[in-house]
Amino acid sequence: STVYPGVLSENTENAKLQTMLLTIEFSGRLPRHLSERSIPVEISVSIAEEFGCFTMPIIHAMSVDPWCTPPGSPVNNVSGFEPSENSILPADDVPIPFLPLPSEFDYTKRKDWAELSQRIEKWLIELDTELPEWSWGRDTFWLMFVAAFPSFPRGTWPMWDPRIPLEGAFIEQWLQD
């Protein structure tokens, strides 16, 4: 399914895609013996490739118990959701100084990947670890680090800042292979 978020103009040069609230319902019923375990649900959100150098979707997930959801909650009536004065709105966008990539970036050169991973590392260690961009940045750092040093964890590679843990789907899978 494709959705088209609204666009907010910030000034004459920039605009921002509006935050969207999506709900996912599950049809059918599970047999009780299956409901006793965690059931994985895979969700994929992407933006058209030509916009990927400017913005990225960030997913926030939470389970909703309809019996405990307060009346008037947006999850009970998503179609009419409008932020109220009491809504907690996200902070301003966190600048991502290494995007878009410079025109001279050469994806065939390890040196360019190494420089990019260093720029991401520098940005990441200055970022609040509670921000959703931090997790994205950590995963991006590991992608770039491995692009620069594809034999990692074997071979020769520089030590990274220890405040960046070996965590995240990509690097954990890479280390298992």
FIPA-220160 format. One record per residue (C-alpha): residue in three letters; y, z, x. Coordinates in steps of 0.02 Angstrom, whole numbers, always signed. Layout:
<drenkes>
(drenke 'ala' (Y Z X))
...
</drenkes>
This chain:
<drenkes>
(drenke 'ser' (+0 +0 +0))
(drenke 'thr' (+174 -40 +65))
(drenke 'val' (+325 +66 +23))
(drenke 'tyr' (+509 +33 +58))
(drenke 'pro' (+611 +189 +96))
(drenke 'gly' (+795 +192 +57))
(drenke 'val' (+920 +166 +197))
(drenke 'leu' (+1064 +284 +233))
(drenke 'ser' (+1212 +215 +329))
(drenke 'glu' (+1270 +341 +459))
(drenke 'asn' (+1414 +236 +527))
(drenke 'thr' (+1455 +54 +554))
(drenke 'glu' (+1325 +35 +692))
(drenke 'asn' (+1179 +144 +637))
(drenke 'ala' (+1075 +177 +483))
(drenke 'lys' (+929 +294 +449))
(drenke 'leu' (+776 +275 +339))
(drenke 'gln' (+771 +408 +205))
(drenke 'thr' (+636 +541 +211))
(drenke 'met' (+497 +506 +87))
(drenke 'leu' (+387 +629 -5))
(drenke 'leu' (+213 +559 -35))
(drenke 'thr' (+69 +645 -122))
(drenke 'ile' (-113 +600 -113))
(drenke 'glu' (-231 +642 -255))
(drenke 'phe' (-419 +630 -246))
(drenke 'ser' (-517 +565 -393))
(drenke 'gly' (-692 +624 -435))
(drenke 'arg' (-774 +791 -401))
(drenke 'leu' (-872 +853 -251))
(drenke 'pro' (-1038 +941 -272))
(drenke 'arg' (-1013 +1126 -234))
(drenke 'his' (-1122 +1119 -77))
(drenke 'leu' (-1002 +991 +0))
(drenke 'ser' (-846 +1088 -46))
(drenke 'glu' (-896 +1230 +71))
(drenke 'arg' (-849 +1130 +227))
(drenke 'ser' (-694 +1046 +297))
(drenke 'ile' (-682 +868 +237))
(drenke 'pro' (-586 +750 +353))
(drenke 'val' (-460 +632 +275))
(drenke 'glu' (-388 +495 +385))
(drenke 'ile' (-210 +441 +347))
(drenke 'ser' (-122 +300 +435))
(drenke 'val' (+64 +263 +424))
(drenke 'ser' (+148 +127 +523))
(drenke 'ile' (+310 +32 +526))
(drenke 'ala' (+328 -155 +550))
(drenke 'glu' (+316 -199 +735))
(drenke 'glu' (+494 -267 +747))
(drenke 'phe' (+565 -96 +696))
(drenke 'gly' (+449 +9 +806))
(drenke 'cys' (+569 +15 +953))
(drenke 'phe' (+702 +96 +841))
(drenke 'thr' (+609 +219 +730))
(drenke 'met' (+438 +295 +699))
(drenke 'pro' (+356 +381 +553))
(drenke 'ile' (+314 +565 +575))
(drenke 'ile' (+185 +639 +458))
(drenke 'his' (+196 +818 +397))
(drenke 'ala' (+43 +876 +301))
(drenke 'met' (+5 +1028 +198))
(drenke 'ser' (-126 +1067 +68))
(drenke 'val' (-63 +1105 -105))
(drenke 'asp' (-152 +1224 -221))
(drenke 'pro' (-96 +1174 -397))
(drenke 'trp' (-132 +1350 -460))
(drenke 'cys' (-13 +1426 -333))
(drenke 'thr' (+124 +1294 -336))
(drenke 'pro' (+282 +1364 -416))
(drenke 'pro' (+345 +1280 -575))
(drenke 'gly' (+475 +1148 -537))
(drenke 'ser' (+402 +1114 -364))
(drenke 'pro' (+420 +932 -312))
(drenke 'val' (+231 +920 -290))
(drenke 'asn' (+212 +947 -477))
(drenke 'asn' (+331 +805 -521))
(drenke 'val' (+350 +687 -374))
(drenke 'ser' (+423 +545 -475))
(drenke 'gly' (+584 +639 -505))
(drenke 'phe' (+602 +722 -336))
(drenke 'glu' (+780 +739 -276))
(drenke 'pro' (+827 +864 -139))
(drenke 'ser' (+920 +1012 -211))
(drenke 'glu' (+1055 +1117 -129))
(drenke 'asn' (+918 +1238 -76))
(drenke 'ser' (+810 +1104 +4))
(drenke 'ile' (+772 +1122 +188))
(drenke 'leu' (+820 +956 +262))
(drenke 'pro' (+763 +898 +433))
(drenke 'ala' (+881 +917 +579))
(drenke 'asp' (+971 +766 +647))
(drenke 'asp' (+862 +641 +735))
(drenke 'val' (+809 +688 +910))
(drenke 'pro' (+870 +554 +1031))
(drenke 'ile' (+732 +463 +1123))
(drenke 'pro' (+819 +403 +1281))
(drenke 'phe' (+675 +299 +1348))
(drenke 'leu' (+672 +184 +1195))
(drenke 'pro' (+695 +42 +1177))
(drenke 'leu' (+615 -7 +1341))
(drenke 'pro' (+730 -96 +1464))
(drenke 'ser' (+716 -286 +1465))
(drenke 'glu' (+655 -280 +1646))
(drenke 'phe' (+505 -169 +1600))
(drenke 'asp' (+347 -260 +1656))
(drenke 'tyr' (+191 -198 +1568))
(drenke 'thr' (+82 -275 +1705))
(drenke 'lys' (+154 -160 +1840))
(drenke 'arg' (+88 +17 +1859))
(drenke 'lys' (+253 +66 +1941))
(drenke 'asp' (+345 +30 +1778))
(drenke 'trp' (+220 +135 +1679))
(drenke 'ala' (+236 +277 +1806))
(drenke 'glu' (+426 +274 +1794))
(drenke 'leu' (+415 +274 +1605))
(drenke 'ser' (+295 +422 +1604))
(drenke 'gln' (+416 +516 +1719))
(drenke 'arg' (+561 +482 +1600))
(drenke 'ile' (+457 +542 +1453))
(drenke 'glu' (+401 +696 +1550))
(drenke 'lys' (+582 +741 +1590))
(drenke 'trp' (+633 +719 +1407))
(drenke 'leu' (+481 +815 +1344))
(drenke 'ile' (+504 +972 +1449))
(drenke 'glu' (+682 +988 +1384))
(drenke 'leu' (+629 +968 +1202))
(drenke 'asp' (+589 +1112 +1083))
(drenke 'thr' (+399 +1118 +1067))
(drenke 'glu' (+417 +1160 +881))
(drenke 'leu' (+492 +990 +841))
(drenke 'pro' (+372 +856 +775))
(drenke 'glu' (+443 +738 +905))
(drenke 'trp' (+369 +850 +1039))
(drenke 'ser' (+189 +812 +986))
(drenke 'trp' (+230 +628 +975))
(drenke 'gly' (+311 +636 +1147))
(drenke 'arg' (+162 +727 +1222))
(drenke 'asp' (+43 +594 +1156))
(drenke 'thr' (+159 +455 +1216))
(drenke 'phe' (+171 +537 +1387))
(drenke 'trp' (-18 +537 +1406))
(drenke 'leu' (-31 +355 +1351))
(drenke 'met' (+98 +304 +1482))
(drenke 'phe' (+23 +417 +1616))
(drenke 'val' (-149 +339 +1593))
(drenke 'ala' (-72 +164 +1592))
(drenke 'ala' (+3 +206 +1762))
(drenke 'phe' (-153 +293 +1829))
(drenke 'pro' (-302 +217 +1735))
(drenke 'ser' (-432 +306 +1842))
(drenke 'phe' (-364 +476 +1786))
(drenke 'pro' (-435 +609 +1802))
(drenke 'arg' (-521 +530 +1951))
(drenke 'gly' (-428 +446 +2092))
(drenke 'thr' (-253 +486 +2150))
(drenke 'trp' (-113 +533 +2031))
(drenke 'pro' (+39 +645 +2037))
(drenke 'met' (+39 +817 +1959))
(drenke 'trp' (+132 +824 +1794))
(drenke 'asp' (+235 +969 +1731))
(drenke 'pro' (+113 +1107 +1679))
(drenke 'arg' (+214 +1135 +1519))
(drenke 'ile' (+134 +974 +1455))
(drenke 'pro' (-44 +1022 +1407))
(drenke 'leu' (-194 +907 +1415))
(drenke 'glu' (-195 +900 +1225))
(drenke 'gly' (-184 +767 +1092))
(drenke 'ala' (-306 +643 +1017))
(drenke 'phe' (-282 +508 +1148))
(drenke 'ile' (-299 +612 +1307))
(drenke 'glu' (-441 +718 +1237))
(drenke 'gln' (-539 +559 +1196))
(drenke 'trp' (-494 +484 +1365))
(drenke 'leu' (-563 +636 +1456))
(drenke 'gln' (-724 +631 +1355))
(drenke 'asp' (-762 +449 +1399))
</drenkes>
